[in-house]
Amino acid sequence: MPTPEILAPAGGAEQLLAAVRCGADAVYLGTEGFNARRGAANFGPEALAGAARLCRTHGAKLYVTVNTLVMDGELAAMEETADAIAAAGADGVILQDMAALRLFAGRYPSLHRVASTQTAVHNADGARFLQDAGFDSFVLARELSLAEMEKICSAVSIPAEAFVHGAHCMSLSGACYLSAMLGGRSGNRGLCAQPCRLDWRCGGADHVLSLKDMSLMGHIRALAGAGVATLKIEGRMKRPEYVAAAVTACKNARAGEPFDADTLAAVFSRSGFTDGYLTGKRDRSMFGYRTKEDVTGAEKVLGQLAALYRKEKPTVPVDMAFAMDAAGARLTVSDGTHTAAADGLAPESALNRPLDPDRARESLSKTGGTQYYVNSFSADLAPGLTMPVSALNGMRRQALSALDDVRGQVPDIPRRAFSFAPVPGRAHLSPSPLWARFYRADQIARPQALDRIILPIEAVTPALIRQYGDKLTGALPAVCFPEDEPALEARLETLAAAGLREVWAENIYGVALGKRLGLAVRGGFGLNITNAQSADFYVNQGLASLTLSFELPMSAVKALDAAVPWGIAVYGYLPLMRLRNCPVRAHLGCEKCGGQGALTDRRGVQFVVECGERRYSTLLNSLPLHIAGRDDPGDFRLLWFTRESREQCGRVIEDFLLDRPADGPRTGGLYYRKLL
């Protein structure tokens, strides 16, 4: 069984030092832009180059996060960031946006490309999609069980990473828009304000959108056995003592040795830890929030944790060869790949005791204050000669410093001639056709006014296929975990035999699944398309149409184009989170919910929770998006119905047919607001 690497977070220089000195095999950090933790200290070009050198001299890999969604106006700046990453000599990049994938695969193909957790890989088809798209590895969704991880890892040839310690997002990563919609600070853009940590309520329970931090230290060997190649620690916003504690515990656990769980909890936790997703125990015990006791508990352990990285630790073995004759002395050091040497002054004739191999080793092996330790030592000494200890110490310092310089050299990262090709624009019909997604078949109203009817695949029947023909599109579940894949595929095959021709995909797995079954695939807003390059990527994947992200401002929507029909959501109680551990089920139970669950925020505003066949749930916005009478920039307008009655659906359809603004509470979403 291969030994998995430990990947540590570094939000700043101190955290980086803690990671490498405590023995992380790899570190991930962000530049000043395009990273999902823009609130961390992060690294400018000069600091990035220094960070890369530090990692190389300590034998650690460096991955740089470029894992936010990108607007068209930011593509040039992202190219500059890519150039800085390559110039620093990083080992790889962590990506979310498919435009970023295009850039790095095209310009710097030798850099390792990791698909961020924001790509939401929760089944084998999602992993297959990323492998085929050109990623070299991917991060598994945090919501998976051990058996599910194993199944996904075995389905592809590229390696998988799994988070083993740190914060749990309530929502599937990449599918959370709560911070963006409520406060204009997008998690997909690196500025999540964590509104989920506030006091949301369900029944008599509080903080029902806040999960305890995960800690899977006790399961690390099982994760390795399941095929996980990288053990990833969350925490680029955490202090260096946290990094030191987590890396140290992870190293011990990987070696099968005891680790200090109490200190881990003391330095940072939210009412303790959970392993509920990994073990499949998705219940109320997973929920928790940061208390006053959690905060004050850290003060007791910070000193001892700082001691873990205050000084260099001997983590890099070197072979030493010392030679001395009447002409001079030379110390050669090698780490097995790189070699350096230092020359000394001519030795003296020994008046008493000549220098022997044991005394030479004793002096030259004192590598304290560096990351090196002597693995092997050899000496070739002419008889009757000696050297002062001070001279030997000077040679050792000079040789190891020279080895640092050789190890720290920036590797040659070839650059190819790549630039983003312009995406040609097209003319659009005005008014554009109406497409409608219904939650239930009995909601379908005014079908003759709709160019497309989208219905959850669970609700599609042969009778409906006969009734609506090619107008009907089956919406795949936004989330489909491995245990549900066989049944979903079987249902799709049955419906395809009955005449269903196309599916709607809110996640990358749906693209791979639909194409494999020979169905046309229409991309939903869950694909997070925010620029023309990403849109063109999905066009090349064969998608029949695209729905742009509702995080785009209208000015950016109007400037974007694609070679296939595209549109935007213009109505709906839009999804804010995709949830595997449904807070309504956890705190009330499915029986009491009856598919009518809701949460209440600290102001008393109610947010509906839409049930996804008891497999996952979706937190919906409290107000409907409704922009009838305003903008119509694309090839279609998408109406996203959830709990509306058939009559309400009919009224909304009429609003858009007549360009009639709504007369009730509504929102323009993020189309007419500044998104950070």
C-alpha angles and dihedrals in degrees: 000000000000116000110247119230123242113235114197132194123240118189092171145356096285092050090050091052091049091051098051096039092051091053109260112169091214139008132208124203141156137244122227092277142029096033129119094234102054089156092067121092090254127176133282120207096276094044090046091055090050092048091051091050092049090052093049094049090050095045096248127132120235124219120186121208118233090161108136132097112264131215121219091251090058099054094094091052090049089055089055090050090051090052091050091050092052092044090054091053099240118176098225150337134242111223141188108166116073089221087063089050089053092050098049095039090049102041105025106021093163092065110097110248117213121190107229124235083251088077087070102223106188102149142029095266090057090053091046090052092055093046092052091044092060107265118143096208139352142211117243119230112264092231096071129111121229092256091050091051090051092051093051094045091052092051096065139041097223117088125256133222124209130193110241103175139020143045123356116218109217091223130056103269114260090023097076120102098157097109092043096050097041100038110009092247110119123213087201087057096047101258106096110165092200098233087166089073091064122094105286113169139210118181105318095334124105134208091022095163094054120091126194115253115269123244118180097168091124091055100048096109090048090051090052089050090052090058102262107152100186130041106209125201117206120218122095088150093052129099123261093254088061090053091049092050095047096046092047093049091046092051091050093047092048089053091050092249128131117274129201104253093169093058091047090054092045096053092052135344141130104235089318131306139297137208092181098127095048093048095039093242096132102170144116092292090074093068123092144132138210111278132192088256090055090054098046092045091068093064091068096059106033094092096052091045093050087056089062092071105019091100134033116267124213100251103138118071118216134187115225127204118185123190128182133176137148092283096056146289135274132191116199121192128188135180090199093266106040127044132196135170142197127205123216136202120276109284124245129242108261113246093187120357121014119221110268129192094260094053091044091051091047092058099036095047094063095104096153114145091038134080091244133098129182113258097174134001132198131178132196105189129176111226124258097025134113142178132206116259088238090059092050091049090050092052091050093051092046094047095048091046089052089050088052089054093050094045091046096054113124109252120234107261107187116227121212125204100262132148130160110270115225116256111226119235128233137205117258131210117248120235090030121214121271121243120188133198113202126194093211133022092236089065094064107121132174094002091174089065093054126083092197135023115201118195132173109265089239089062097046114105134178088251092057090047089054091046099049102022116185090355089076122089123185113225112219116220110274086228125032119174122203096262090062098044098089094050092046092050092048091050092050091051090051093048092046089055087052091054107273107149107180146026137208117232125201093171134042092250089068091059092055094042096047093047092048090055093046095249125138111249126217116196120231129207089264088079086074098225108181104155140040094249092057089046090051090049090059091045087058088050086063101253114164095213140356135220113206123228114272087223089077120102113237091248089060092045091055092049095051126086142172140192093247130053112288135180146164137240108262100173138028152083089272123217113260099177140010109217132194096179096052108212091211093054092043095051104027108016130239092268093060092042098052090187091301101098125150140174129215125217125217091272092055095254114147123228119192121230113215115209120228100203090295088290096098137341138221128222108219129206117262093232127046121243105238122168102159110152093023123078133355106175105152146048096276142011117228121216110198110202121190121158099354119128120244089257092052090049090052092051092051092049089051090050090060095042089055097035086239116161116229116261096210137063111309144146136226087218116212095322092092101030134079110255118204 
